[in-house]
């Protein structure tokens, strides 16, 4: 029986790009959040696409309205009790870090 492309797609991509496995423990909480944002974005886009064909700009607007900090904050509320101790520690560590893109408002 022939193999389907989906059977080995991930490993094929890893091979072509020369990727190697990295332990999440080696990554900073901000890097883990960056990857998490990508995963959440992919899940949301998959939900939108599976709802049916529509104009891409409408799909993009729908995704943008869902993939934002407020929605991610609600999502962690749904999964927080399912996190392992280690995952909870990483989440807490990241959540307590100052936001490097946030600029304090200067008062006149």
C-alpha positions as CSV (number, residue, x, y, z in Angstrom):
1,X,0.0,0.0,0.0
2,X,1.3,3.5,-0.9
3,X,1.9,6.0,1.9
4,X,-0.1,9.1,2.0
5,X,1.7,12.5,2.1
6,X,0.1,13.1,5.5
7,X,1.7,10.0,6.9
8,X,5.2,11.5,6.8
9,X,4.6,15.2,6.1
10,X,6.0,16.5,9.4
11,X,9.1,14.3,9.3
12,X,9.6,15.2,5.6
13,X,9.5,18.9,6.4
14,X,11.9,18.5,9.3
15,X,14.3,16.6,7.0
16,X,14.1,19.1,4.1
17,X,14.7,22.1,6.5
18,X,17.3,20.3,8.5
19,X,15.5,20.8,11.8
20,X,16.5,19.2,15.0
21,X,14.6,18.5,18.1
22,X,14.8,21.1,20.9
23,X,13.6,20.5,24.5
24,X,11.0,23.1,25.6
25,X,13.1,23.4,28.8
26,X,15.8,25.1,26.7
27,X,13.4,27.8,25.5
28,X,12.5,31.0,27.3
29,X,8.9,31.5,28.3
30,X,8.6,34.3,25.6
31,X,9.8,31.9,22.9
32,X,7.2,29.3,24.1
33,X,4.5,32.0,24.0
34,X,5.6,32.8,20.4
35,X,5.2,29.2,19.4
36,X,1.9,29.0,21.3
37,X,0.6,32.0,19.5
38,X,1.3,30.2,16.2
39,X,-0.5,27.1,17.3
40,X,-3.5,29.0,18.5
41,X,-3.6,30.9,15.2
42,X,-3.5,27.7,13.2
43,X,-6.3,26.1,15.3
44,X,-8.5,29.2,14.9
45,X,-7.8,29.3,11.1
46,X,-8.6,25.6,10.8
47,X,-12.0,26.3,12.6
48,X,-12.8,29.1,10.2
49,X,-11.8,27.2,7.1
50,X,-13.8,24.1,8.1
51,X,-16.9,26.3,8.5
52,X,-17.0,26.7,4.7
53,X,-15.6,28.6,1.8
54,X,-15.8,32.4,2.0
55,X,-13.6,35.3,0.9
56,X,-10.1,35.2,2.4
57,X,-10.4,38.8,3.7
58,X,-13.5,37.8,5.7
59,X,-11.7,34.7,7.0
60,X,-8.8,36.9,8.0
61,X,-11.1,39.4,9.8
62,X,-12.8,36.5,11.6
63,X,-9.4,35.1,12.7
64,X,-8.1,38.4,13.8
65,X,-11.2,39.0,16.0
66,X,-10.5,35.7,17.8
67,X,-6.7,35.6,17.9
68,X,-6.0,38.3,20.4
69,X,-4.8,38.6,24.0
70,X,-8.3,38.6,25.4
71,X,-9.3,35.4,23.7
72,X,-6.0,33.7,24.7
73,X,-6.6,34.8,28.3
74,X,-10.0,33.1,28.2
75,X,-8.5,30.0,26.6
76,X,-5.9,29.5,29.4
77,X,-8.9,29.6,31.8
78,X,-10.3,26.6,30.0
79,X,-7.1,24.6,30.0
80,X,-5.3,25.7,33.1
81,X,-6.6,22.8,35.3
82,X,-5.3,20.4,32.7
83,X,-1.7,21.7,32.8
84,X,1.0,19.5,34.3
85,X,3.1,21.0,37.1
86,X,5.9,21.8,34.7
87,X,3.5,23.5,32.2
88,X,1.9,25.5,35.0
89,X,5.3,26.6,36.2
90,X,6.3,27.8,32.7
91,X,2.9,29.5,32.2
92,X,3.2,31.3,35.5
93,X,6.8,32.4,34.9
94,X,5.8,33.8,31.5
95,X,2.7,35.5,32.8
96,X,4.7,37.3,35.5
97,X,7.3,38.6,33.1
98,X,7.1,42.3,32.1
99,X,5.8,42.9,28.6
100,X,8.9,44.1,26.6
101,X,6.7,45.7,23.9
102,X,4.6,47.7,26.4
103,X,5.8,51.3,26.7
104,X,4.7,53.1,29.9
105,X,2.6,56.2,29.2
106,X,4.4,59.4,29.9
107,X,2.4,61.9,31.9
108,X,2.6,65.5,30.8
